[in-house]
Amino acid sequence: MRLRIYAFINCFALLLLVSSSAFGDDMKQASVGGDKLAYAEAGQGDVIVVVHGGFQDYRLWEQHLPIFSKEYHVIAYSRRNHFPNSTSNDGLPDGAADAHGEDLAAFLTALGVKQVHIVAHSSGAHAALFFASNHPEMVRTLVINEPPASALIAGTPAGADTLKAWGARFAPSQEALRKDDIDAGLRLFADAVGGPGTYDRRSDDERKMMRDNAPPHVADAKSTRRPAFTCDMARRIAAPTLVTNGERSPEFFHRIVDELERCLPNRTRVFIPGASHTVPSENPQAYDAAVLAFIANH
């Protein structure tokens, strides 16, 4: 099923707005594979675990936590090699989706959580796909925004051209990161994902979060290929799945979601108006409304 959400959803979403700090200093840690993963939690009820994307950490979800936690027990954690956990340029790459997916399973096991709603963005959504495919019994619902699961389009018509164009778009940021030119790498990455001027439009806090999480991207720029997420793996995900696209996102992400829509057996697709790739930050009201409506209906 495919849905398009436009201005009317913003009217509903305004009812969800809250203006408070979600995290404060109340951070906890869980042991996963010899590392400590930091997390914050709020609310009671069924568990929602939110998973951040690249150049991000648990802070991505600060404005969403008060909203989601009105009816759910929400856990926001930082993936391995992301702030405020220990980080290293030689540590786990951000794009190691297979490993981050297994970390998610181990994290939930450490917390004694047996089944969850997963809400994930970008490279965190890529990890969530691996997690949901390999641990389907742990997933109640899956909500993913634009995972960079590029292997899904490799064999499709025009897929090779899309991948070539996307690689060229990202090559300057990768080269800067390989040379440890972090300032250039951050700017080039943000503008490649969101279009020219994206980095300049980001707040000081968003830029700080990007800088704090540069190490896993330096590791990405120097790493070798990881296992690919495939259509056959997607077919193993039986849980109801919401796949979101930013209305203005690059073609690369729309083509990937086209394939997920084809491969996932129980999926709904939603287009979030006025947003590019970083949907949770660019139109949080519409995104939250879509997420909560989907979970409530399943």
Helices and strands as residue ranges (DSSP letters): E 2-4, H 7-13, G 14-16, E 28-32, E 35-42, E 47-51, G 58-61, H 65-68, E 73-77, H 97-111, E 116-121, H 123-134, G 136-138, E 139-145, G 150-153, H 159-178, H 182-194, H 198-201, H 204-212, H 215-222, H 231-235, E 241-246, H 251-263, E 267-272, H 279-282, H 284-296
